[in-house]
Amino acid sequence: MHGQPPAGDDSADGDDDRCDHGCAEDAAHRSADPAGGDSAQNAADSADGDAPAPATDGGESPGARRTSSEPRSDGGVDSGVPGEVGSTAAASAGAEGTDEFDPVEVFPESDEMDLRPGADSCYKCSTCDTNCPVAEVDDEFPGPKFQGPEQWRLSRSDAPEVDPSIEKCSNCMRCDHACPTDVPLSQMHNTARGKYVDDQLSPYSRTYIRKKLLSNYGRLGRIGAMVPRLTNVALSNRALRWVGDKVLGITNEREFPEFADQTFRSWWEERGGAQVESRRRRVAYFHGDYANYNTPEVGKALVKVFEDFGYEVAVPRQRCSGTPMFANGMLDDARRAAEVNVSEFASLIEEGYDVVCSCTSCSMALRQEYPELFDIEGIDRVAANTYDAVEYLRINEDLSAALSKSDADVPDVAYHAPCHARNQGLADQALEVGASIDGVQVQDVGDSCSGISGTYGWKSKHYDTSMAIGEEMFEHMESADADTGMTECPTCAMQMEHGTGYEVNHTLQLIAVALDLEGEAW
């Protein structure tokens, strides 16, 4: 079986962990590398032009001029009269034993994270705005530069309300990928969304209730999984969908995804858990809610592929990754989910497991958003040891060599790289996988956003924007000479099917078919 021991595991159990494809066991493990002008001047830019920037170290900025009433660096105050600089004021202060002025603490101590360094790193090049898919189709959206650095600066003012336009941000995170100075834009957006929900929305409002429902899909999933067929009939009822649109603002233009007859976790327990044991090659699978309740075939493909490469697979207790919670400003819910996930997966990492995800939004959450937003014991260790599943195989196995031996009947596919895959540097990996399979064409349908962005495209008020963003992808897919669509993001798959009529599958399913492990995957 194929495989490579996780880095840092020096244990030797004496078992022969070579795979049927002949891959060497000692391929190097890559350690995770999570993504991470004159900034002070730009932090002080005003709405009608650039103002001179105060020095951030407490001194005067070059060329800055003090007025007669401003404090000097020596603590005195200018009198405004030549030859009498601060003398009268200093004498008065000394006589009364008090200071003439009280210093103003511009950035007081706070429990909130300090994002000032990130705001100061923005030099207003607007690259984030030009790469924002929402700003491209909605002229009223001010863009990620405003939602990030500008919004953060405004939050330090006397009236720090979050601008409601934060609701239009889809959380695609393309701005993170585009920014040349690594401004933590999505971190700022997530923080602003959380503040907007906590401080400016009533928990009894339609907006808040909709956010709560959409961001906690696991709760709906648990109910739907109890009676999946009845749930599917109810969710496909046009009258109920109309009510959902009018009452909750959840669009009735889309068909709800069907719940599977058997969840992935139920299948896992029924098969008796892991079928391969190894002390050197171990992965813990973060499947997320959607693969569990709606597309268990993706989880099954992952398990079978990793076991074929000689890995012991663990499926621990877990909650939602938090991605829909971040996107809806439900940061308290996201923290509670993260605490469970970090605790479970950090303990497995201690036992020599690495974390693999089949959804690129889940791997993005564990790798980037968790350590950005939460301070939980073990969180950095989880972030550093989390991988997209296909990425992990490409790093640690000779996946191309294994696939090149395939004589399976694999269809040609039109592939869309999710935005969250691009943000992790994974945009081309599926193309590489397809190129390794003889006679298969994997056509890239462009680098545009699909438009759905998780729960964003499920909101009635954003549906038209979502479809306008996806138009470029739809056109490329329709012009592609392919048999099926492919992506690693479940909601991108929904959008691809909704806009083109293509059936869409996962890259792991293509690998499983090519290795002749899952004949029913397509």
Secondary structure as the mmCIF struct_conf table of DSSP 4:
data_model
#
loop_
_struct_conf.conf_type_id
_struct_conf.id
_struct_conf.beg_label_comp_id
_struct_conf.beg_label_asym_id
_struct_conf.beg_label_seq_id
_struct_conf.end_label_comp_id
_struct_conf.end_label_asym_id
_struct_conf.end_label_seq_id
HELX_LH_PP_P HELX_LH_PP_P1 PRO A 5 PRO A 6
TURN_TY1_P TURN_TY1_P1 ALA A 7 GLY A 8
TURN_TY1_P TURN_TY1_P2 ASP A 20 HIS A 21
TURN_TY1_P TURN_TY1_P3 GLU A 25 ASP A 26
HELX_LH_PP_P HELX_LH_PP_P2 ALA A 27 ALA A 32
HELX_RH_AL_P HELX_RH_AL_P1 SER A 39 ALA A 43
TURN_TY1_P TURN_TY1_P4 ALA A 44 ALA A 44
STRN STRN1 SER A 46 SER A 46
TURN_TY1_P TURN_TY1_P5 ALA A 47 ASP A 48
STRN STRN2 GLY A 49 GLY A 49
HELX_LH_PP_P HELX_LH_PP_P3 ASP A 50 ALA A 55
TURN_TY1_P TURN_TY1_P6 THR A 56 ASP A 57
BEND BEND1 GLY A 58 GLY A 59
HELX_LH_PP_P HELX_LH_PP_P4 GLU A 60 SER A 61
TURN_TY1_P TURN_TY1_P7 PRO A 62 GLY A 63
TURN_TY1_P TURN_TY1_P8 SER A 68 SER A 69
BEND BEND2 GLU A 70 GLU A 70
STRN STRN3 PRO A 71 PRO A 71
HELX_LH_PP_P HELX_LH_PP_P5 ARG A 72 ARG A 72
TURN_TY1_P TURN_TY1_P9 SER A 73 ASP A 74
BEND BEND3 GLY A 75 GLY A 75
STRN STRN4 VAL A 77 VAL A 77
BEND BEND4 GLY A 80 VAL A 81
TURN_TY1_P TURN_TY1_P10 PRO A 82 GLY A 83
TURN_TY1_P TURN_TY1_P11 VAL A 85 GLY A 86
HELX_RH_AL_P HELX_RH_AL_P2 SER A 87 GLU A 96
TURN_TY1_P TURN_TY1_P12 GLY A 97 GLY A 97
BEND BEND5 THR A 98 THR A 98
BEND BEND6 GLU A 100 PHE A 101
HELX_LH_PP_P HELX_LH_PP_P6 ASP A 102 VAL A 104
BEND BEND7 VAL A 106 PHE A 107
BEND BEND8 ASP A 111 GLU A 112
HELX_RH_AL_P HELX_RH_AL_P3 ARG A 116 SER A 121
HELX_RH_AL_P HELX_RH_AL_P4 THR A 127 THR A 130
TURN_TY1_P TURN_TY1_P13 ASN A 131 ASN A 131
HELX_RH_AL_P HELX_RH_AL_P5 PRO A 133 VAL A 137
TURN_TY1_P TURN_TY1_P14 ASP A 139 GLU A 140
HELX_RH_AL_P HELX_RH_AL_P6 PRO A 144 LYS A 145
HELX_RH_PI_P HELX_RH_PI_P1 PHE A 146 GLU A 150
HELX_RH_AL_P HELX_RH_AL_P7 GLN A 151 SER A 155
TURN_TY1_P TURN_TY1_P15 ARG A 156 ARG A 156
BEND BEND9 SER A 157 ALA A 159
HELX_LH_PP_P HELX_LH_PP_P7 GLU A 161 ASP A 163
HELX_RH_3T_P HELX_RH_3T_P1 PRO A 164 LYS A 168
HELX_RH_AL_P HELX_RH_AL_P8 ARG A 174 ALA A 178
TURN_TY1_P TURN_TY1_P16 PRO A 180 THR A 181
HELX_RH_AL_P HELX_RH_AL_P9 LEU A 185 GLN A 200
BEND BEND10 LEU A 201 LEU A 201
TURN_TY1_P TURN_TY1_P17 PRO A 203 TYR A 204
BEND BEND11 SER A 205 SER A 205
HELX_RH_AL_P HELX_RH_AL_P10 ARG A 206 SER A 215
HELX_RH_AL_P HELX_RH_AL_P11 TYR A 217 MET A 226
BEND BEND12 VAL A 227 VAL A 227
HELX_RH_AL_P HELX_RH_AL_P12 PRO A 228 SER A 236
HELX_RH_AL_P HELX_RH_AL_P13 ARG A 238 VAL A 243
HELX_RH_PI_P HELX_RH_PI_P2 GLY A 244 LEU A 248
STRN STRN5 ILE A 250 ILE A 250
BEND BEND13 ASN A 252 ARG A 254
HELX_LH_PP_P HELX_LH_PP_P8 GLU A 255 ALA A 260
BEND BEND14 ASP A 261 GLN A 262
HELX_RH_AL_P HELX_RH_AL_P14 PHE A 264 GLU A 270
TURN_TY1_P TURN_TY1_P18 ARG A 271 GLY A 272
BEND BEND15 GLY A 273 GLY A 273
BEND BEND16 GLN A 275 GLN A 275
BEND BEND17 ARG A 279 ARG A 280
STRN STRN6 ARG A 282 PHE A 286
HELX_RH_AL_P HELX_RH_AL_P15 GLY A 288 TYR A 293
TURN_TY1_P TURN_TY1_P19 ASN A 294 ASN A 294
HELX_RH_AL_P HELX_RH_AL_P16 PRO A 296 ASP A 308
TURN_TY1_P TURN_TY1_P20 PHE A 309 GLY A 310
STRN STRN7 GLU A 312 ALA A 314
BEND BEND18 GLY A 322 GLY A 322
HELX_RH_AL_P HELX_RH_AL_P17 THR A 323 ALA A 327
TURN_TY1_P TURN_TY1_P21 ASN A 328 GLY A 329
HELX_RH_AL_P HELX_RH_AL_P18 LEU A 331 GLU A 350
TURN_TY1_P TURN_TY1_P22 GLU A 351 GLY A 352
STRN STRN8 ASP A 354 CYS A 357
BEND BEND19 SER A 358 CYS A 359
HELX_RH_AL_P HELX_RH_AL_P19 THR A 360 MET A 364
HELX_RH_PI_P HELX_RH_PI_P3 ALA A 365 GLU A 369
HELX_RH_AL_P HELX_RH_AL_P20 TYR A 370 LEU A 373
TURN_TY1_P TURN_TY1_P23 GLU A 377 GLY A 378
HELX_RH_AL_P HELX_RH_AL_P21 ILE A 379 ALA A 384
TURN_TY1_P TURN_TY1_P24 ASN A 385 ASN A 385
STRN STRN9 THR A 386 ASP A 388
HELX_RH_AL_P HELX_RH_AL_P22 ALA A 389 ASN A 396
BEND BEND20 GLU A 397 GLU A 397
HELX_RH_AL_P HELX_RH_AL_P23 LEU A 399 SER A 404
TURN_TY1_P TURN_TY1_P25 LYS A 405 LYS A 405
BEND BEND21 ALA A 408 ALA A 408
STRN STRN10 VAL A 413 TYR A 415
HELX_RH_AL_P HELX_RH_AL_P24 CYS A 419 ARG A 422
TURN_TY1_P TURN_TY1_P26 ASN A 423 GLY A 425
TURN_TY1_P TURN_TY1_P27 ALA A 427 ASP A 428
HELX_RH_AL_P HELX_RH_AL_P25 GLN A 429 ALA A 435
TURN_TY1_P TURN_TY1_P28 SER A 436 SER A 436
BEND BEND22 ILE A 437 ILE A 437
TURN_TY1_P TURN_TY1_P29 ASP A 438 GLY A 439
STRN STRN11 VAL A 442 ASP A 444
BEND BEND23 ASP A 447 ASP A 447
BEND BEND24 GLY A 451 GLY A 451
TURN_TY1_P TURN_TY1_P30 SER A 453 THR A 455
HELX_RH_3T_P HELX_RH_3T_P2 TYR A 456 TRP A 458
STRN STRN12 LYS A 459 LYS A 459
HELX_RH_3T_P HELX_RH_3T_P3 SER A 460 HIS A 462
HELX_RH_AL_P HELX_RH_AL_P26 TYR A 463 SER A 479
BEND BEND25 ALA A 480 ALA A 480
BEND BEND26 ASP A 483 ASP A 483
STRN STRN13 THR A 484 MET A 486
BEND BEND27 GLU A 488 GLU A 488
HELX_RH_AL_P HELX_RH_AL_P27 PRO A 490 THR A 500
STRN STRN14 VAL A 504 ASN A 505
HELX_RH_AL_P HELX_RH_AL_P28 THR A 507 ALA A 514
TURN_TY1_P TURN_TY1_P31 LEU A 515 ASP A 516
BEND BEND28 LEU A 517 LEU A 517
TURN_TY1_P TURN_TY1_P32 GLY A 519 GLU A 520
#
